[in-house]
Amino acid sequence: MIKFHEKSKTFHLYNEHISYLIAVEANGQLSNLYFGKQIKDKEDYSYLMTKRSVILAPCSFHNNLSFTPELLRHEYPDYGRGDYKTPAFILEDKSTCSEVSAFKYDSYKIIKGKEKLSYQPSVFGTDINTLEITLKDDLTNATLVLAYSIFDNKSSIVRSAKFINNGKNELNLKKALSMSIDFYDKDFDFIQLDGAWSRERHININSITTGVHTIGSTRGSSSAMHNPFFALKRQTTNENNGEVYGFSLVYSGNFIAGVDVDNYDVTRAFMGIHPDTFSWNLKSNEEFLTPEVIMVYSDKGISNMSQTFHNVIKNNLITSKYAHTPRPILINNWEATYFDFNEKSILDIAMQAKELGVEMFVLDDGWFGKRNDDTSSLGDWYSDKIKLPDGVEALSKKITDSGMKFGLWFEPEMCNIESELYKNHPDWIISTPGRDLTYGRNQLVLDFSNKDVVDFIYNSMEKVISNSKIDYIKWDMNRNITESYAKNLPKENQKEFFHRYILGVYDLFNRLTTKFPNILFEACASGGNRFDCGMLYYAPQIWASDNTDAIERLSVLSGTSMVYPISSIGSHVSACPNHQLRRTTSLKMRADVAMIGTFGYELNLNILSDEEKKTVVEQIEFFKEYREVIQTGDFYRLDSKPNYFYYQIVSKDKNTVLLFAYKVLATANPGMKKVRLVNLLDDTYTCINNKKEYYGSELENFGLELEVEFTGLLPAKNYPGVSYSGSDIGDFTSQVYVFKRK
Ligand code: DGJ
């Protein structure tokens, strides 16, 4: 519901869960009165913005100390007119070089439903109404449109801002965040997802204090260092209780996000394109639309916030036809072969996997050009006829004829100096004239801000795809951008480069997904260097991390699931000792972790023992049985203790409940452990593992007592009657419990 109360000049966006209140202030600016749990609608909530006078504070009106922009809780703060915190935008009038603008409320519009955009990712759906508030700057004739889309029945609002130059003079948008909101107080903890290559999205929680705290990326991708997400939670909030606000940027490029807490304890939260590497020229009649931010409110804890994100992403963001389809179990050859394979070794891996129940084979890096290591061939998207004499075309046919699906790896944005592409188009790489090149994994980035480059890559990919039998594409991206410069742009537009680059990436995604709607896309960037809502618009799953170690993956899973649905988290079982950590974990543990995701294997299954192969068959059978629950059910992170991770997934009909319990290190002579489940019906549930029956309330309030851990009674023959199941002995163990509602 969206209401405008004419007398009090307040907008009230609300549904059964949330309220969002915006006021038009006396000087024409917008202020934020409230965002949180639903409050009843009424004509006048203007009292929520107390007007105070403070000496020294700038006042908007002469001889009136009561209206001070410095003390306003702004909705989309401008620069240079009395608000001294982080501005949401800076718009320069190029005729005067002034950066001061004064947007005043003009009008509003309510739009039913929300359409998809083709040139950049956007939330869509018929269960959404959008309020567009138009503001105008009299001096420059610029227009600012703030959009707020509220769902009929989800605890979420989507925001964006659009700048239109209706004047004659050229304007330069030096900063254009997607959202800014001022909260009344600063009693929050800031949740961010941090990491690096192979340890992405670890949860990091700190209390906030006066001053500015930001996260972001200027690497050209959203990055593994900081995910384009943050949340503000109350100090007492935990996974399943309390208030939390989450913000996720629908964007894959450079971003900034953070809080600015002032000396009156007002917390400004903000998010959008990183202003350090951005500006956008607006000639007369041109416009600029920011990426969107999905904002979520929960008063039922962090897991509930995550579920709302999952719900929005699955139903209103992923455009792929596979959004709600259980994903195929795959075998990927990367960790099995790296670059060293030929058609026979690939077919051996694929056929063995098929025999064990795997549904799709994915041919990773190394199939094209003369790619025997990472120094050559990126950009040459045609088969290496030495490794694959009849090409990917024939290989894909052999594999699909066997009844398996076939997937192929590409890294469309990249080029090696040793490549036909570079020989023919050396000017297509990103480089600054007169400066040395900087390499990353021996490769260079193609200038995707140039449409000719995108056209060329589209055509070469389209050819391979059309001539082969392809069900899946893994789109990789393995370096950060340096020496940013667009040779096809005039000098005054150079700071548009990074945004234009990512629009080029979206353009290629859009063309490929439109031409090949039946192909399942998986995004990837050295693992999770670009795991964001922008990518999910086109690719419903993303390779979460190059780290396939089960223990590391638990942290990656906890952080990733904070925003992104389980069906989007690419996860595989790999060989041990693990290639990234040299740690050895059991096959059971590896599969029990990889199952919370898309699930697949990334090792040569031929070299497993018969017993291990039998285990793989059982794992695949188990996953097939519960895949739909795992990938479409409601996911909860249960409050975990140090050393223990617990997750719960409940099917939509609440008939099946899965409890995943993991132990990292064994403790000497440990006590018993129980886990309290959440959000069950108070019916009877049968635990398939121990055949016992429990009431939902019993599992919620007492909890399930986990298997007895090893207590040190050896040698076993001295202790008749004492037995352990064998699966909870030692370090790195896991249990998966299944409950069926009677
Ligand atoms: C990085 C990816 O994350 C890996 O899974 C693999 O595809 C390699 N690139 C191939 O170069």
Residues whose N, C-alpha, C, O or C-beta is under 5 A from the ligand:
A	BS01	DGJ	W334 D364 D365 D476 C524 A525 S526 G527 D546
